Structures are given as C-alpha cells and as structure tokens.
Amino acid sequence: MNRKDNTVKQLQAECRKRGIGFMTTWTKLALTKRLEDEDKKDKEIDILKSKSKKDQQLVKKAQKDLKKLDYKEIQKNIKSDMIIIQEGQIISMREELDLMKREQNTLIERSNEIAVKSIELAKEIKSLEFSVASLK
C-alpha cells in the first residue's frame, strides 16, 4: 500500500481502524512511519505464529507417533537392538580369540624348533667334550 498518496486524515483513520496509537499533531511523515513500523511488527508476529503452528503440528505428530508405539513394541525393539550389538561383540571376540590361537600355535612351533636345536647342540657339545676328553 502506498501511503504517500494518503492525507493525514486518511492515515489517522487507518491508525484508528487498526487500533494503533498516535498523536493528533503528528505529521504525515510520522504517521506513515508509525504505520510502517506496525506493518513490520505484524509481519514478524505472523512469521512467529506460522512457526508456532508448524511446531505445534510437529509436536502433535510426535505425540501421535508415540501413542502408536506401545510398550511391548518398544521393549521388543530394544531387545532386538541389544541382540544385534551383543552378536557383533561375539563375532569380534571370536576373531580376536582365533588370532590369539594362531599366534599361540606359531609360538609353540617356534618353541619346538628351538627345543630340537637345543637338543642337537647339547648332543654336539657332549660329543665334543667326549672327543676333547679322549684326546687328553
């Protein structure tokens, strides 16, 4: 709305109609500014109301969704989630245990190899000692 074309009386009438306070001594410029400020304020209020309505709709939808879910279904979902998590832990632990067993087997094989070599060395030492003793 172009208020520049309106008279002071028309602007005052608009203020009265909208319930906006004003002084009768105000100029056309002051009345126009007052009406524009109120327009901005009304626009902001409309935006807030719109957001509020959307928020209320979201809350109502959430409440309906919560009502749809019954206690047993929630409990069932929690249990199934726990089962999935625990089965994942079992798989992870089994993989770790298998790795440990493989490492243990490798260490046992290495220990057996060392034992065989130490027996062979001990035999060689004994034979060398026997040879040295017989040469004396």
C-alpha positions, 0 to 999 in steps of 0.5 A, a space after each residue: 500500500 502506498 501511503 504517500 498518496 494518503 492525507 493525514 486524515 486518511 492515515 489517522 483513520 487507518 491508525 484508528 481502524 487498526 487500533 494503533 496509537 498516535 498523536 493528533 499533531 503528528 505529521 504525515 511523515 510520522 504517521 506513515 512511519 508509525 504505520 510502517 513500523 506496525 506493518 513490520 511488527 505484524 509481519 514478524 508476529 505472523 512469521 512467529 505464529 506460522 512457526 508456532 503452528 508448524 511446531 505445534 503440528 510437529 509436536 502433535 505428530 510426535 505425540 501421535 507417533 508415540 501413542 502408536 508405539 506401545 510398550 511391548 513394541 518398544 521393549 521388543 525393539 530394544 531387545 532386538 537392538 541389544 541382540 544385534 550389538 551383543 552378536 557383533 561383540 561375539 563375532 569380534 571376540 571370536 576373531 580376536 580369540 582365533 588370532 590369539 590361537 594362531 599366534 599361540 600355535 606359531 609360538 609353540 612351533 617356534 618353541 619346538 624348533 628351538 627345543 630340537 636345536 637345543 637338543 642337537 647342540 647339547 648332543 654336539 657339545 657332549 660329543 665334543 667334550 667326549 672327543 676333547 676328553 679322549 684326546 687328553 
